[in-house]
Amino acid sequence: MPSTRRKRTSTPSCRRSRKRWPPDARGSHEYAADRKSIGFPVHRVPRVTWRASDVLALRTGVCYAKAHALAALLRAESIPAALCYQRLAADDGTDPVLHGLVALRLPGRKTWHRQDPRGNKAGIDAQFSMDGERLAWTVREECNELDYPVLFDAPHPAVLSVLKAAVDRTHLWRTLPTSL
């Protein structure tokens, strides 16, 4: 006799976790960026997450993973969202690394607005804003930094492959992508 019980999944989808976060763009950003919701200090959680559902369920993720989660939360509310990236560097232009962001377009607006879900700490004040960018870092052209102008509907392969291959955060820090 076939079973009529539904199979439970191990990780909740973004739609099923709606009760845990406000259903709007600002609330979704604050949820993804909030250290109490997602983003335990990275040195305490060695696991590297890359799926939005894992970031939400395990409440941990680096900038790329938080961007994946924020994009999923926004899309669950039918808000168009894309992934985008910056290349940042040390003050002397060496040691480049990619930083993950999200772009969203609210209904009735014609332009996309980038948001930074990385979370804040002393000296970092990335806030949700539709009036002007409030990112963690502004690009310094003299340091060979840049804003990639492309909006991606899925994680860039350079980012996704590094996240998937990382066995822990220490490995991830040594292998972070430096460009797209």
N, C-alpha and C positions, 0 to 999 in steps of 0.2 A: 504494500500500500504506500503510495507516495506521501511524503511529508508535506504538510501545509504550512509549516513554520518557516518564517523568513530567516534567511541567513544574516547574522549580524556582521558588520564590518568592523575591523579593528581601529580604524581611524575615522573620526566624524568628518562629514563633508562640510563645506562652508555653509551651505544652506541649513543643515541641521544644527549648526552651532550659533544660529542667529540670536538666540536668547542671551548669549554672552557678550554681545557687542551692539552698539547703537546702529540702526539701519540708515546711516547717511554717510556722505563722504568724509566729513570732519570726524565723526565718531569712529569710523573705520580706521582712519589715519591714527587717531589717538590710541585706539586699541592696539594696533600693530606696533606703534612706537613706544607704548608705555612699558616701562621696565617691570611693572607689576603684572601686566597681562602677558607680554612676550618679551623676552630679553633678559633672563637671568644673566648675571655677569658671565661672560663667555668662558672665563677660566674655570668656572665651577661646573659647566656642562660640556664635557668633551665631545659629545655627539654632534656631528655635522648634519643639519637638516637641509633639505632642498625642496621638498614637496610642501605646498601650502598647508595641506591637512596635517602634516607632521609638525610644522611650525606652530600651528594653532593648538594641536593636541599636547605637544611637549613644552610649549611656551618658551621656545628658544630658537635663535637663528641669527646669522650674521646679516649684513645689509642686503645681500642678494635674496636670501631666504625670506626676510621680512618684506621685501618688495614683492616676492611671489605671493606671500600671504595677503598683503594689502590689495594687490591686483585681483586676487580671487574674491576677497570680501566685497570689493567694489563691483565686480562683475556679477556677484550673487544678488546685488541690488539693482542690476541692469544699468550700472554706471560704466560707460566705456573706460577701459583702463589698459595701459600698455607699460612695458618695461623699457627703461632707458638707462644710460650709463654715463659716468664721467671717468676720465683718466686723471688721477691725482698723483702727486709726486712729493718727494722731500723738498725742503727749501732750496736745495742746490739743483733741483731737476732730476735727481737720480731716484732709483727705487720706485718706478711707476707702479700703480695698482689701479684696478677698476673699482668703482663704487656704484652700487645698485640703487636706482631710483624708480619711481612710478610716475607716469603721466596720466592724468584723467581729464575727461571732458564732461562737464555737467550739462544736463539737458538745457537747451536754450542758449548755450554758449557755443561759439564757433572755434575757439582755440583750446589747445591742450595746456594743462598747467602741471608742471613737475612738482612732485612731493617727495620728501625724504623720510622714510619710515625707520631710520636707523636707531632712533631714540636719542635722548639728550643726556649730557653729563656736564660737568664744569667746563665752560668755554665752548660748548656746542648748544645751539638753540635753533634746531630745525623744527619749524612749526607749520601746521597746515595753513595754507593761504591761497586764495584765488585772486588776490589783488597784486601780488608780487611774490617772487620766489623767496622762500625762507629755508634754504637748504643748509645742511651742515657746513658745506664748503663751497666757496665760489672759486671758479677756475682762475688760475694764475698763468697766463700765457707765457710769461717770462720763465716759468718753471717747466715749460713744455706740457702743461696740463691742457685738457680739452673736454668740452661737452660733446658727446656723440649726438648728432642731430637726428638719428634714426629712432623711431618708436617700434618696439618689437612686441608681437602678440604672444610670444613664448620666450623663455630664457634663451639668451644667446648660447650657442654650443660651447664657446670658450668658457663661459661661466658654469654651465650645467655639467660639463665633463669634469671640471675641477671639484665641484661640490660632490658629485657622485663618487669620485675616486678617493676623496679624503677619508682616511680611516679615523681621524680625530682632528681636533682644532689645531694642534701643533703641526700636523701634516698640511692642513689647509693653509696656514699662515706661510709655510714655505713654498706653496705652489699656486698662490693667488694669481689670476690672470693679470697681465700687464697691459693688454690692448685687445681690441676686438679684431 
